Amino acid sequence: MSQPYKLSLSVQYASLASGLPTRQQFRRWVKAALQRDLQCTLRVVDESEARTLNRDFRGKDYATNVLTFVYDDTDPLSGDIVICAPVVERESAEQGKPQLAHYAHLTLHAALHLQGYDHENDSDAAEMEALETALMAKLGYPAPYEVNI
């Protein structure tokens, strides 16, 4: 039997939004995506912090749903995930998705980014989306790339 990957996860809540996932839910979602040992901080923020981070690190002056920062010169792998609660809430409503399912998807998406997955070209995007869809199904959530409105 293979040894499960080790996860060290710190969850920080810097948002007063309602309906936020619990630490246990975030842990379950990150663990589902693990393909190697990982040390990670996951921070839930409001729009002002998300906008500042997106502007300062990606050159885009708006709040985005999730940001991933990987520190790939470490062993085990370490990184940060930042999720913007108001953007997740808005996207969930616009796309007709349960908010918790959208949080699960964005957490899986970010955890895969930490481990080297990306969607910069069609082939990589198809691979990443297929893996996300399979992981969401395994966790009991609907396919993440279907809009339900």
N, C-alpha and C positions, 0 to 999 in steps of 0.2 A: 504494500500500500504506500502511495506516495505521501510525502510529508506536505502538509498544507503550507502555503506561503505565510510569512509573518507580516502582520500589519501593526504599525504603531500609528494611531490616528488621534489627533487632537481636534475637537470641534469647538469653534468659537462663534458665538452669536452676537453680532454687532448690528442687529436689526430688531426693531420692535414689531415687525410684521406678525400677523397671526397665521396659524396653520403651518408653522415651520416643522419640518421633520425632526424627530428625536435624534439624539446621538446614536442610539442603537440602530435606527433606520439608516443613517448615513454609513455607519460601520458595515452593516449588511450589504449595502450597495457597493461600497468600495471593495469589500472582500470578494464579491461575486465577479469582479473584473480583474482580480489579481492574477498575474502570470509570473510574478517574482516578489521578493520581499520589498516592502515599501514603508517609509516613514513619511507621514503626510499631516499637514494642518489644513483643515477645511474651515473656511470662514464664511459665514452668511452675513451679507452687508446690505445697506440701503444704497439708493442710487448715487448719492454724492461720492461715496467711497469707490463704488464700482466705476463711475465716470473718471475719477482722478486716476485710478490704476490703469484703466484702458487708455487714457490719454498719455500718461507718463511712460507706459511700457509698450504700447502698441501704436501710439500716434493717432488714435481714434477718439474723438471728443464726444463720447456718449457712453451711457451705461449699457453694458452687454450682459447677457444672462449668466455666463460663466467664463472665468479666466483660469488658465492653468500655468503654473510656473514650475518648471522642472530644474532640479539641480543635479544634472547627470554626471557630475564628477564625484559622486558620493557612493559609498557601498555600506549598507544597502541604499538603493535609490531613494531620493527624497524630493519632496516638492510641496507646493501649496495649491489649493483649489479655492477660488473665491466665487461664491454664487450670490447674485443680486436678487434678493427676495421680491422687490416690487416688479422687476422685469419678469421673473418666473410667474408671478401671479397674473400679470397682464397677458403674457403669452399663453398661459393655460386657458384663460377665458377666451382669447381670440381664436385659439385653435380647437376649442371644445374638448380639452383634455383634463382629466382629473389632475389637480395641482400636485398631489403626491407622486403620481406617475411621471409628471414632468420633472420634478426634483430627482426622482430615481434615474431618469434618463440622463439628465445633465451631470449627475454624479458619476454614472458609468462612463459617459463620454469623456469627462475630465480625467478619470482614473486611467482610461485607455491612452489619452494624450500623454499622461505622465510616463507611460511605459513605451512610448515611441510611436504610437499610432497617429496618423494624421489623415487629412482629407484634402490635400493640396492638388491631387489629380483624380480623375474619374476612377481609376483602378483602386487607388488607396481609399477613396471615399466609399466605393462599393464594399470593399472588405470591412472597413470600420462600421459602416451602417449595418451590414449583415451580422456582425458580431454583437453590436448593440441590440439589434432586434432579437437575436437568440437569447441574450442575457436578460432582456426585459421579459421575454416569454417564460424563461426559467424562474424569474422572480414573481410571475403571475400578473404582469402588466401588459397592456396592449402594445402593439407595434408603435414605436415612437415617431415614425416618419409619415404617419397617416393623419391628415387633418380631419377632424370629426364634425366640421360644420358644413 
